[in-house]
Amino acid sequence: AMKIVNREWEDKLRDHGSAEFQSLAAEVQQGLTGVFGSSSLGDMYDSVEVTKFSPGSINVDFTVRFNPSTLIDKDEVLAVLKEKTNIGSLEINGTFTSITEVDLSG
C-alpha cells in the first residue's frame, strides 16, 4: 500500500468500473512499472495491478508481480519504494508505504 498526497479523494474511486478509478489506476500502474523496471529488481519485475483505492488522501493497494522463478524479499521491494517521493506526477508519502508478502507460485 502507498499514500498519494497530491490528489483529492472522491467516492468514484471505490468503483473499479468508474472512469476515475481506471484513469488513476493506469497512472499508478504506469508509474510503478517505471519505478520497478528501472530498479535493481527490473530484470525480475513482471507487472503491477491496482486492487483498491481508499480515503486518507488516497491510499492505494496494489499487487506487484515478479518472475515466479525468482525469490524476492519484501524488504527489497519496500527499499525501492522508500526511495521515492513521487511516481510520475503523483506525490507519495514514503513513510506510509507498506508491503505484505504474497506467494502466488501455487
VEXGUFI-955720 format. One line per field, with one value per residue (C-alpha): y, z, x; residue in one letter; residue number from 1. Coordinates in nm, 4 decimals, decimal comma. Each point is the difference from the previous one (the first is absolute). Layout:
! VEXGUFI-955720
north: c(Y_...) .
up: c(Z_...) .
east: c(X_...) .
res: c(A_...) .
n: c(NUM_...) .
END
This chain:
! VEXGUFI-955720
north: c(0,0000_0,3594_0,3429_0,2584_0,3432_0,2394_-0,1237_0,0389_-0,3018_-0,0479_-0,2802_-0,1072_-0,1450_-0,2820_-0,1268_-0,2062_0,0711_0,3793_0,2190_0,1588_-0,3375_-0,1141_0,3228_0,0188_-0,3746_0,0308_0,2953_-0,1903_-0,3181_0,1874_0,1857_-0,3126_-0,1872_0,2754_-0,0126_-0,3770_-0,0394_0,2382_-0,1325_-0,2786_-0,2258_0,0923_-0,3314_-0,1877_0,2407_-0,1229_0,2283_0,2051_0,0158_0,2534_-0,1910_0,2758_0,3697_0,1234_0,3401_0,1583_0,2335_-0,3012_-0,3330_-0,2454_-0,3774_-0,1765_-0,3296_-0,0166_-0,3170_-0,1233_-0,2884_-0,3106_-0,1742_0,2820_0,0464_0,3664_0,1162_0,2510_0,2262_0,0295_0,1131_0,2430_0,1444_0,0842_0,1841_0,1704_0,1879_0,1651_0,3166_0,0020_-0,2439_0,1946_0,2947_-0,1751_0,1086_-0,2851_-0,0153_-0,2478_-0,0372_-0,1554_-0,2537_-0,3585_-0,3455_-0,3260_-0,2976_-0,2368_-0,3189_-0,0624_-0,2826_-0,2546) .
up: c(0,0000_-0,0505_0,0521_-0,2759_0,1623_-0,2926_-0,1113_0,1608_0,0956_-0,1873_0,0604_-0,3667_0,0742_0,1910_-0,3252_-0,2127_-0,3046_0,0313_-0,2334_0,3059_0,1347_-0,3425_-0,0668_0,3362_0,0002_-0,3435_0,1207_0,3129_-0,1962_-0,2646_0,2675_0,2018_-0,3150_-0,0630_0,3595_0,0174_-0,3602_0,0517_0,3452_0,1110_-0,0214_-0,3638_-0,1481_0,2302_-0,0248_-0,1839_0,0665_0,2494_0,0577_0,2069_0,2107_0,2073_0,0800_0,3407_0,1728_0,1953_-0,2660_-0,2364_0,1271_-0,2741_0,0407_-0,2805_-0,0899_-0,1516_-0,1880_-0,0588_-0,2035_0,1794_-0,0105_0,2028_0,3754_0,0901_0,3594_0,0927_0,1497_-0,3456_-0,1445_0,2859_-0,0437_-0,3639_0,1013_0,3084_-0,2234_-0,1836_0,0863_-0,3299_-0,2688_-0,3191_0,0968_0,3160_0,3285_0,2483_0,3722_0,0304_0,3749_-0,0636_-0,2574_0,1208_-0,1504_0,0626_-0,1450_-0,2078_-0,1709_-0,3152_-0,1267_0,0950) .
east: c(0,0000_0,1041_-0,1529_-0,0448_0,0075_-0,0516_-0,3417_-0,3411_-0,2097_-0,3269_-0,2493_0,0086_0,3478_-0,1736_-0,1551_0,2418_-0,2160_0,0001_0,2019_0,1644_0,1189_0,1193_0,1888_0,1764_0,0731_0,1620_0,2098_0,1118_0,0743_0,1985_0,1958_0,0768_0,1017_0,2539_0,1239_0,0402_0,1137_0,2915_0,0926_0,2317_-0,3087_-0,0654_0,1144_-0,2385_-0,2977_-0,3102_-0,2988_-0,1996_-0,3749_-0,1924_-0,2516_-0,1615_-0,0101_-0,1170_-0,0289_0,2843_0,1293_-0,0150_0,1262_0,0904_0,0089_0,1817_0,1609_0,3470_0,0870_0,3522_0,1382_-0,1350_0,3380_0,1574_-0,0252_-0,0393_0,0209_-0,2705_0,2671_0,1580_-0,3332_-0,0568_0,3504_-0,0779_-0,3183_0,1461_0,2428_-0,2894_-0,1911_-0,1825_-0,1054_-0,0528_-0,2211_-0,1194_0,1559_0,0188_0,0619_0,2874_-0,0484_-0,3409_0,1157_-0,0364_0,0414_-0,1794_0,1814_-0,2111_0,1167_-0,2035_0,2173_-0,2605) .
res: c(A_M_K_I_V_N_R_E_W_E_D_K_L_R_D_H_G_S_A_E_F_Q_S_L_A_A_E_V_Q_Q_G_L_T_G_V_F_G_S_S_S_L_G_D_M_Y_D_S_V_E_V_T_K_F_S_P_G_S_I_N_V_D_F_T_V_R_F_N_P_S_T_L_I_D_K_D_E_V_L_A_V_L_K_E_K_T_N_I_G_S_L_E_I_N_G_T_F_T_S_I_T_E_V_D_L_S_G) .
n: c(1_2_3_4_5_6_7_8_9_10_11_12_13_14_15_16_17_18_19_20_21_22_23_24_25_26_27_28_29_30_31_32_33_34_35_36_37_38_39_40_41_42_43_44_45_46_47_48_49_50_51_52_53_54_55_56_57_58_59_60_61_62_63_64_65_66_67_68_69_70_71_72_73_74_75_76_77_78_79_80_81_82_83_84_85_86_87_88_89_90_91_92_93_94_95_96_97_98_99_100_101_102_103_104_105_106) .
END
